């Protein structure tokens, strides 16, 4: 996963994974939400960076859900499994989310 095309997004695979985890655990109503998420990503990104990244994520999701994405390009859908490597990258955050992973491990 180290070969994630950071040049395309400005975010490494690890930063994206931490960003996704942070979105899952930081309440949307928390007043300093973006500051907390930026810190959880590793401190390299600003509040503005994470807010912009969130908008891009929402746009991507809307595009996917609109049916405009040709799903045949990627072949058959596959399960994505939580690995020990993911845990190592995420550190203590990953350990807190082990329960979430255990809820969706069919096919792993």
N, CA, C and O atoms as a GROMACS GRO file, in nm:
protein
  432
    1UNK      N    1   0.080  -0.121   0.000
    1UNK     CA    2   0.000   0.000   0.000
    1UNK      C    3   0.084   0.127   0.000
    1UNK      O    4   0.031   0.236  -0.016
    2UNK      N    5   0.214   0.113   0.017
    2UNK     CA    6   0.300   0.229   0.019
    2UNK      C    7   0.305   0.300  -0.115
    2UNK      O    8   0.349   0.414  -0.123
    3UNK      N    9   0.259   0.234  -0.221
    3UNK     CA   10   0.266   0.290  -0.354
    3UNK      C   11   0.139   0.367  -0.390
    3UNK      O   12   0.117   0.398  -0.507
    4UNK      N   13   0.056   0.398  -0.292
    4UNK     CA   14  -0.064   0.477  -0.314
    4UNK      C   15  -0.023   0.608  -0.384
    4UNK      O   16   0.071   0.674  -0.339
    5UNK      N   17  -0.091   0.645  -0.491
    5UNK     CA   18  -0.049   0.762  -0.569
    5UNK      C   19  -0.071   0.894  -0.496
    5UNK      O   20  -0.168   0.965  -0.524
    6UNK      N   21   0.018   0.927  -0.404
    6UNK     CA   22   0.006   1.049  -0.326
    6UNK      C   23   0.007   1.173  -0.416
    6UNK      O   24  -0.057   1.274  -0.384
    7UNK      N   25   0.078   1.165  -0.527
    7UNK     CA   26   0.085   1.280  -0.616
    7UNK      C   27  -0.052   1.318  -0.672
    7UNK      O   28  -0.074   1.433  -0.710
    8UNK      N   29  -0.142   1.222  -0.680
    8UNK     CA   30  -0.275   1.250  -0.733
    8UNK      C   31  -0.364   1.322  -0.633
    8UNK      O   32  -0.447   1.405  -0.671
    9UNK      N   33  -0.347   1.292  -0.506
    9UNK     CA   34  -0.436   1.348  -0.406
    9UNK      C   35  -0.366   1.435  -0.302
    9UNK      O   36  -0.430   1.513  -0.233
   10UNK      N   37  -0.234   1.421  -0.292
   10UNK     CA   38  -0.162   1.493  -0.188
   10UNK      C   39  -0.172   1.425  -0.052
   10UNK      O   40  -0.122   1.477   0.047
   11UNK      N   41  -0.237   1.308  -0.048
   11UNK     CA   42  -0.257   1.233   0.074
   11UNK      C   43  -0.201   1.092   0.054
   11UNK      O   44  -0.227   1.029  -0.048
   12UNK      N   45  -0.124   1.045   0.151
   12UNK     CA   46  -0.073   0.908   0.143
   12UNK      C   47  -0.185   0.811   0.180
   12UNK      O   48  -0.290   0.851   0.230
   13UNK      N   49  -0.161   0.682   0.153
   13UNK     CA   50  -0.258   0.580   0.190
   13UNK      C   51  -0.283   0.583   0.341
   13UNK      O   52  -0.397   0.574   0.386
   14UNK      N   53  -0.175   0.597   0.418
   14UNK     CA   54  -0.188   0.600   0.564
   14UNK      C   55  -0.270   0.719   0.610
   14UNK      O   56  -0.355   0.707   0.698
   15UNK      N   57  -0.244   0.836   0.550
   15UNK     CA   58  -0.321   0.956   0.586
   15UNK      C   59  -0.468   0.937   0.552
   15UNK      O   60  -0.555   0.976   0.631
   16UNK      N   61  -0.498   0.879   0.438
   16UNK     CA   62  -0.638   0.853   0.400
   16UNK      C   63  -0.705   0.758   0.497
   16UNK      O   64  -0.819   0.780   0.537
   17UNK      N   65  -0.634   0.653   0.536
   17UNK     CA   66  -0.690   0.555   0.630
   17UNK      C   67  -0.717   0.623   0.765
   17UNK      O   68  -0.823   0.603   0.824
   18UNK      N   69  -0.622   0.701   0.814
   18UNK     CA   70  -0.641   0.773   0.940
   18UNK      C   71  -0.755   0.873   0.930
   18UNK      O   72  -0.832   0.890   1.025
   19UNK      N   73  -0.767   0.938   0.816
   19UNK     CA   74  -0.876   1.033   0.792
   19UNK      C   75  -1.011   0.963   0.801
   19UNK      O   76  -1.103   1.012   0.866
   20UNK      N   77  -1.022   0.848   0.736
   20UNK     CA   78  -1.147   0.772   0.739
   20UNK      C   79  -1.182   0.728   0.880
   20UNK      O   80  -1.297   0.736   0.921
   21UNK      N   81  -1.082   0.683   0.954
   21UNK     CA   82  -1.105   0.641   1.092
   21UNK      C   83  -1.149   0.761   1.176
   21UNK      O   84  -1.243   0.752   1.255
   22UNK      N   85  -1.081   0.872   1.158
   22UNK     CA   86  -1.114   0.993   1.235
   22UNK      C   87  -1.258   1.037   1.207
   22UNK      O   88  -1.330   1.076   1.299
   23UNK      N   89  -1.300   1.031   1.081
   23UNK     CA   90  -1.439   1.067   1.048
   23UNK      C   91  -1.538   0.976   1.120
   23UNK      O   92  -1.646   1.020   1.160
   24UNK      N   93  -1.499   0.851   1.137
   24UNK     CA   94  -1.588   0.755   1.202
   24UNK      C   95  -1.599   0.777   1.352
   24UNK      O   96  -1.702   0.747   1.412
   25UNK      N   97  -1.494   0.828   1.413
   25UNK     CA   98  -1.494   0.836   1.560
   25UNK      C   99  -1.516   0.976   1.616
   25UNK      O  100  -1.549   0.990   1.734
   26UNK      N  101  -1.500   1.079   1.535
   26UNK     CA  102  -1.519   1.216   1.584
   26UNK      C  103  -1.661   1.261   1.549
   26UNK      O  104  -1.700   1.262   1.433
   27UNK      N  105  -1.736   1.296   1.650
   27UNK     CA  106  -1.875   1.336   1.634
   27UNK      C  107  -1.889   1.456   1.541
   27UNK      O  108  -1.811   1.551   1.550
   28UNK      N  109  -1.987   1.451   1.453
   28UNK     CA  110  -2.011   1.561   1.359
   28UNK      C  111  -2.044   1.692   1.430
   28UNK      O  112  -2.020   1.799   1.376
   29UNK      N  113  -2.099   1.683   1.549
   29UNK     CA  114  -2.140   1.802   1.623
   29UNK      C  115  -2.028   1.860   1.710
   29UNK      O  116  -2.046   1.965   1.772
   30UNK      N  117  -1.914   1.794   1.716
   30UNK     CA  118  -1.804   1.842   1.798
   30UNK      C  119  -1.754   1.976   1.742
   30UNK      O  120  -1.720   1.984   1.624
   31UNK      N  121  -1.751   2.080   1.825
   31UNK     CA  122  -1.715   2.214   1.775
   31UNK      C  123  -1.578   2.222   1.708
   31UNK      O  124  -1.561   2.294   1.610
   32UNK      N  125  -1.481   2.148   1.759
   32UNK     CA  126  -1.346   2.152   1.702
   32UNK      C  127  -1.318   2.027   1.618
   32UNK      O  128  -1.205   1.978   1.614
   33UNK      N  129  -1.421   1.977   1.552
   33UNK     CA  130  -1.412   1.851   1.478
   33UNK      C  131  -1.294   1.849   1.380
   33UNK      O  132  -1.217   1.753   1.380
   34UNK      N  133  -1.280   1.950   1.298
   34UNK     CA  134  -1.177   1.950   1.194
   34UNK      C  135  -1.038   1.960   1.255
   34UNK      O  136  -0.942   1.903   1.202
   35UNK      N  137  -1.025   2.031   1.364
   35UNK     CA  138  -0.896   2.039   1.434
   35UNK      C  139  -0.857   1.902   1.489
   35UNK      O  140  -0.742   1.859   1.477
   36UNK      N  141  -0.954   1.833   1.549
   36UNK     CA  142  -0.929   1.700   1.605
   36UNK      C  143  -0.894   1.602   1.493
   36UNK      O  144  -0.800   1.523   1.506
   37UNK      N  145  -0.968   1.606   1.384
   37UNK     CA  146  -0.941   1.516   1.272
   37UNK      C  147  -0.802   1.543   1.214
   37UNK      O  148  -0.728   1.450   1.185
   38UNK      N  149  -0.766   1.670   1.198
   38UNK     CA  150  -0.632   1.704   1.147
   38UNK      C  151  -0.524   1.647   1.238
   38UNK      O  152  -0.423   1.596   1.190
   39UNK      N  153  -0.544   1.655   1.369
   39UNK     CA  154  -0.446   1.600   1.463
   39UNK      C  155  -0.439   1.448   1.451
   39UNK      O  156  -0.331   1.390   1.459
   40UNK      N  157  -0.554   1.384   1.433
   40UNK     CA  158  -0.556   1.238   1.423
   40UNK      C  159  -0.490   1.188   1.295
   40UNK      O  160  -0.441   1.075   1.290
   41UNK      N  161  -0.490   1.270   1.191
   41UNK     CA  162  -0.426   1.232   1.066
   41UNK      C  163  -0.274   1.235   1.080
   41UNK      O  164  -0.203   1.177   0.998
   42UNK      N  165  -0.225   1.301   1.181
   42UNK     CA  166  -0.081   1.301   1.206
   42UNK      C  167  -0.020   1.439   1.217
   42UNK      O  168   0.101   1.451   1.235
   43UNK      N  169  -0.100   1.542   1.208
   43UNK     CA  170  -0.050   1.676   1.227
   43UNK      C  171   0.010   1.741   1.103
   43UNK      O  172   0.050   1.858   1.108
   44UNK      N  173   0.017   1.668   0.992
   44UNK     CA  174   0.073   1.723   0.868
   44UNK      C  175  -0.032   1.804   0.790
   44UNK      O  176   0.002   1.886   0.705
   45UNK      N  177  -0.158   1.780   0.821
   45UNK     CA  178  -0.267   1.845   0.748
   45UNK      C  179  -0.333   1.949   0.838
   45UNK      O  180  -0.345   1.930   0.959
   46UNK      N  181  -0.376   2.058   0.775
   46UNK     CA  182  -0.445   2.164   0.849
   46UNK      C  183  -0.594   2.133   0.857
   46UNK      O  184  -0.643   2.041   0.792
   47UNK      N  185  -0.665   2.212   0.937
   47UNK     CA  186  -0.810   2.199   0.944
   47UNK      C  187  -0.870   2.220   0.805
   47UNK      O  188  -0.962   2.148   0.765
   48UNK      N  189  -0.818   2.319   0.732
   48UNK     CA  190  -0.868   2.346   0.598
   48UNK      C  191  -0.841   2.228   0.504
   48UNK      O  192  -0.925   2.195   0.421
   49UNK      N  193  -0.724   2.165   0.517
   49UNK     CA  194  -0.691   2.048   0.435
   49UNK      C  195  -0.793   1.936   0.456
   49UNK      O  196  -0.841   1.877   0.360
   50UNK      N  197  -0.825   1.907   0.583
   50UNK     CA  198  -0.916   1.795   0.609
   50UNK      C  199  -1.059   1.829   0.567
   50UNK      O  200  -1.133   1.741   0.523
   51UNK      N  201  -1.098   1.955   0.580
   51UNK     CA  202  -1.232   1.994   0.534
   51UNK      C  203  -1.242   1.980   0.383
   51UNK      O  204  -1.343   1.931   0.332
   52UNK      N  205  -1.140   2.023   0.310
   52UNK     CA  206  -1.140   2.010   0.163
   52UNK      C  207  -1.140   1.864   0.123
   52UNK      O  208  -1.210   1.825   0.029
   53UNK      N  209  -1.063   1.782   0.194
   53UNK     CA  210  -1.056   1.639   0.165
   53UNK      C  211  -1.193   1.574   0.188
   53UNK      O  212  -1.233   1.484   0.114
   54UNK      N  213  -1.264   1.620   0.289
   54UNK     CA  214  -1.399   1.570   0.318
   54UNK      C  215  -1.495   1.605   0.204
   54UNK      O  216  -1.576   1.521   0.164
   55UNK      N  217  -1.486   1.726   0.152
   55UNK     CA  218  -1.573   1.766   0.041
   55UNK      C  219  -1.545   1.679  -0.081
   55UNK      O  220  -1.638   1.637  -0.149
   56UNK      N  221  -1.418   1.651  -0.109
   56UNK     CA  222  -1.382   1.565  -0.222
   56UNK      C  223  -1.438   1.425  -0.200
   56UNK      O  224  -1.490   1.363  -0.293
   57UNK      N  225  -1.427   1.374  -0.076
   57UNK     CA  226  -1.482   1.242  -0.044
   57UNK      C  227  -1.632   1.238  -0.071
   57UNK      O  228  -1.683   1.143  -0.131
   58UNK      N  229  -1.704   1.342  -0.026
   58UNK     CA  230  -1.849   1.347  -0.049
   58UNK      C  231  -1.881   1.350  -0.199
   58UNK      O  232  -1.975   1.284  -0.244
   59UNK      N  233  -1.804   1.428  -0.275
   59UNK     CA  234  -1.826   1.434  -0.419
   59UNK      C  235  -1.801   1.297  -0.483
   59UNK      O  236  -1.876   1.255  -0.572
   60UNK      N  237  -1.696   1.228  -0.439
   60UNK     CA  238  -1.668   1.094  -0.490
   60UNK      C  239  -1.783   0.998  -0.460
   60UNK      O  240  -1.824   0.921  -0.546
   61UNK      N  241  -1.833   1.004  -0.337
   61UNK     CA  242  -1.944   0.917  -0.298
   61UNK      C  243  -2.069   0.945  -0.381
   61UNK      O  244  -2.138   0.853  -0.424
   62UNK      N  245  -2.098   1.073  -0.403
   62UNK     CA  246  -2.214   1.109  -0.484
   62UNK      C  247  -2.199   1.055  -0.626
   62UNK      O  248  -2.295   1.007  -0.686
   63UNK      N  249  -2.078   1.063  -0.680
   63UNK     CA  250  -2.052   1.013  -0.815
   63UNK      C  251  -2.072   0.862  -0.821
   63UNK      O  252  -2.135   0.810  -0.914
   64UNK      N  253  -2.019   0.792  -0.724
   64UNK     CA  254  -2.032   0.646  -0.719
   64UNK      C  255  -2.179   0.606  -0.705
   64UNK      O  256  -2.227   0.518  -0.776
   65UNK      N  257  -2.250   0.672  -0.613
   65UNK     CA  258  -2.389   0.638  -0.587
   65UNK      C  259  -2.481   0.678  -0.702
   65UNK      O  260  -2.593   0.626  -0.713
   66UNK      N  261  -2.437   0.769  -0.787
   66UNK     CA  262  -2.521   0.813  -0.899
   66UNK      C  263  -2.530   0.706  -1.008
   66UNK      O  264  -2.615   0.715  -1.096
   67UNK      N  265  -2.443   0.606  -1.001
   67UNK     CA  266  -2.442   0.500  -1.101
   67UNK      C  267  -2.360   0.534  -1.224
   67UNK      O  268  -2.359   0.456  -1.319
   68UNK      N  269  -2.292   0.647  -1.223
   68UNK     CA  270  -2.213   0.688  -1.338
   68UNK      C  271  -2.079   0.614  -1.346
   68UNK      O  272  -2.014   0.614  -1.450
   69UNK      N  273  -2.039   0.553  -1.238
   69UNK     CA  274  -1.912   0.480  -1.234
   69UNK      C  275  -1.933   0.342  -1.294
   69UNK      O  276  -2.021   0.268  -1.250
   70UNK      N  277  -1.853   0.308  -1.393
   70UNK     CA  278  -1.863   0.177  -1.457
   70UNK      C  279  -1.799   0.073  -1.366
   70UNK      O  280  -1.677   0.057  -1.363
   71UNK      N  281  -1.883   0.002  -1.292
   71UNK     CA  282  -1.833  -0.095  -1.194
   71UNK      C  283  -1.771  -0.218  -1.259
   71UNK      O  284  -1.705  -0.296  -1.192
   72UNK      N  285  -1.792  -0.236  -1.388
   72UNK     CA  286  -1.734  -0.351  -1.457
   72UNK      C  287  -1.583  -0.338  -1.470
   72UNK      O  288  -1.515  -0.439  -1.488
   73UNK      N  289  -1.531  -0.218  -1.463
   73UNK     CA  290  -1.388  -0.197  -1.479
   73UNK      C  291  -1.306  -0.268  -1.372
   73UNK      O  292  -1.197  -0.318  -1.400
   74UNK      N  293  -1.357  -0.274  -1.253
   74UNK     CA  294  -1.283  -0.333  -1.142
   74UNK      C  295  -1.310  -0.481  -1.124
   74UNK      O  296  -1.250  -0.543  -1.036
   75UNK      N  297  -1.396  -0.540  -1.204
   75UNK     CA  298  -1.428  -0.681  -1.187
   75UNK      C  299  -1.532  -0.700  -1.079
   75UNK      O  300  -1.608  -0.609  -1.046
   76UNK      N  301  -1.534  -0.820  -1.025
   76UNK     CA  302  -1.631  -0.854  -0.922
   76UNK      C  303  -1.599  -0.781  -0.792
   76UNK      O  304  -1.482  -0.763  -0.759
   77UNK      N  305  -1.701  -0.739  -0.718
   77UNK     CA  306  -1.677  -0.676  -0.588
   77UNK      C  307  -1.606  -0.772  -0.495
   77UNK      O  308  -1.630  -0.893  -0.499
   78UNK      N  309  -1.518  -0.719  -0.413
   78UNK     CA  310  -1.443  -0.801  -0.320
   78UNK      C  311  -1.457  -0.745  -0.179
   78UNK      O  312  -1.476  -0.625  -0.160
   79UNK      N  313  -1.446  -0.834  -0.081
   79UNK     CA  314  -1.446  -0.790   0.058
   79UNK      C  315  -1.314  -0.722   0.088
   79UNK      O  316  -1.209  -0.760   0.037
   80UNK      N  317  -1.321  -0.621   0.172
   80UNK     CA  318  -1.200  -0.556   0.221
   80UNK      C  319  -1.188  -0.595   0.367
   80UNK      O  320  -1.276  -0.567   0.448
   81UNK      N  321  -1.078  -0.660   0.400
   81UNK     CA  322  -1.060  -0.711   0.535
   81UNK      C  323  -0.959  -0.627   0.613
   81UNK      O  324  -0.860  -0.579   0.557
   82UNK      N  325  -0.986  -0.610   0.739
   82UNK     CA  326  -0.897  -0.540   0.831
   82UNK      C  327  -0.778  -0.631   0.858
   82UNK      O  328  -0.796  -0.746   0.896
   83UNK      N  329  -0.658  -0.580   0.840
   83UNK     CA  330  -0.540  -0.662   0.856
   83UNK      C  331  -0.457  -0.617   0.976
   83UNK      O  332  -0.478  -0.508   1.029
   84UNK      N  333  -0.362  -0.701   1.018
   84UNK     CA  334  -0.269  -0.661   1.123
   84UNK      C  335  -0.189  -0.540   1.078
   84UNK      O  336  -0.154  -0.454   1.160
   85UNK      N  337  -0.159  -0.532   0.949
   85UNK     CA  338  -0.088  -0.416   0.895
   85UNK      C  339  -0.166  -0.288   0.915
   85UNK      O  340  -0.109  -0.184   0.948
   86UNK      N  341  -0.299  -0.295   0.894
   86UNK     CA  342  -0.384  -0.178   0.919
   86UNK      C  343  -0.376  -0.138   1.065
   86UNK      O  344  -0.366  -0.020   1.097
   87UNK      N  345  -0.381  -0.237   1.153
   87UNK     CA  346  -0.371  -0.209   1.296
   87UNK      C  347  -0.239  -0.141   1.329
   87UNK      O  348  -0.236  -0.046   1.408
   88UNK      N  349  -0.130  -0.189   1.270
   88UNK     CA  350   0.001  -0.130   1.297
   88UNK      C  351   0.008   0.015   1.252
   88UNK      O  352   0.064   0.100   1.321
   89UNK      N  353  -0.050   0.043   1.136
   89UNK     CA  354  -0.049   0.179   1.083
   89UNK      C  355  -0.132   0.271   1.170
   89UNK      O  356  -0.093   0.384   1.198
   90UNK      N  357  -0.246   0.223   1.213
   90UNK     CA  358  -0.338   0.306   1.288
   90UNK      C  359  -0.304   0.316   1.436
   90UNK      O  360  -0.356   0.403   1.506
   91UNK      N  361  -0.218   0.227   1.485
   91UNK     CA  362  -0.178   0.232   1.625
   91UNK      C  363  -0.295   0.219   1.719
   91UNK      O  364  -0.380   0.132   1.700
   92UNK      N  365  -0.299   0.303   1.820
   92UNK     CA  366  -0.402   0.292   1.923
   92UNK      C  367  -0.542   0.316   1.868
   92UNK      O  368  -0.638   0.260   1.920
   93UNK      N  369  -0.555   0.396   1.764
   93UNK     CA  370  -0.687   0.419   1.705
   93UNK      C  371  -0.739   0.288   1.648
   93UNK      O  372  -0.857   0.255   1.663
   94UNK      N  373  -0.651   0.212   1.583
   94UNK     CA  374  -0.691   0.084   1.526
   94UNK      C  375  -0.740  -0.012   1.630
   94UNK      O  376  -0.837  -0.084   1.608
   95UNK      N  377  -0.673  -0.015   1.745
   95UNK     CA  378  -0.715  -0.105   1.852
   95UNK      C  379  -0.854  -0.070   1.904
   95UNK      O  380  -0.931  -0.158   1.942
   96UNK      N  381  -0.885   0.059   1.907
   96UNK     CA  382  -1.017   0.101   1.954
   96UNK      C  383  -1.126   0.060   1.855
   96UNK      O  384  -1.242   0.042   1.892
   97UNK      N  385  -1.087   0.044   1.728
   97UNK     CA  386  -1.186   0.012   1.625
   97UNK      C  387  -1.197  -0.137   1.598
   97UNK      O  388  -1.273  -0.178   1.510
   98UNK      N  389  -1.122  -0.217   1.670
   98UNK     CA  390  -1.124  -0.363   1.647
   98UNK      C  391  -1.266  -0.415   1.659
   98UNK      O  392  -1.305  -0.507   1.586
   99UNK      N  393  -1.345  -0.357   1.750
   99UNK     CA  394  -1.484  -0.399   1.766
   99UNK      C  395  -1.563  -0.372   1.639
   99UNK      O  396  -1.643  -0.456   1.596
  100UNK      N  397  -1.543  -0.255   1.578
  100UNK     CA  398  -1.615  -0.223   1.455
  100UNK      C  399  -1.582  -0.324   1.347
  100UNK      O  400  -1.670  -0.367   1.272
  101UNK      N  401  -1.455  -0.362   1.339
  101UNK     CA  402  -1.412  -0.460   1.239
  101UNK      C  403  -1.478  -0.595   1.265
  101UNK      O  404  -1.518  -0.662   1.170
  102UNK      N  405  -1.489  -0.634   1.390
  102UNK     CA  406  -1.545  -0.766   1.421
  102UNK      C  407  -1.691  -0.776   1.382
  102UNK      O  408  -1.745  -0.886   1.370
  103UNK      N  409  -1.756  -0.661   1.363
  103UNK     CA  410  -1.896  -0.661   1.323
  103UNK      C  411  -1.914  -0.690   1.173
  103UNK      O  412  -2.022  -0.728   1.129
  104UNK      N  413  -1.807  -0.672   1.096
  104UNK     CA  414  -1.818  -0.690   0.951
  104UNK      C  415  -1.698  -0.766   0.898
  104UNK      O  416  -1.618  -0.711   0.822
  105UNK      N  417  -1.685  -0.893   0.935
  105UNK     CA  418  -1.572  -0.971   0.890
  105UNK      C  419  -1.613  -1.089   0.803
  105UNK      O  420  -1.535  -1.182   0.783
  106UNK      N  421  -1.732  -1.086   0.752
  106UNK     CA  422  -1.776  -1.195   0.665
  106UNK      C  423  -1.686  -1.201   0.543
  106UNK      O  424  -1.663  -1.099   0.478
  107UNK      N  425  -1.635  -1.316   0.514
  107UNK     CA  426  -1.549  -1.333   0.398
  107UNK      C  427  -1.403  -1.306   0.424
  107UNK      O  428  -1.321  -1.321   0.334
  108UNK      N  429  -1.367  -1.269   0.545
  108UNK     CA  430  -1.227  -1.241   0.577
  108UNK      C  431  -1.156  -1.366   0.626
  108UNK      O  432  -1.038  -1.362   0.658
   0.00000   0.00000   0.00000
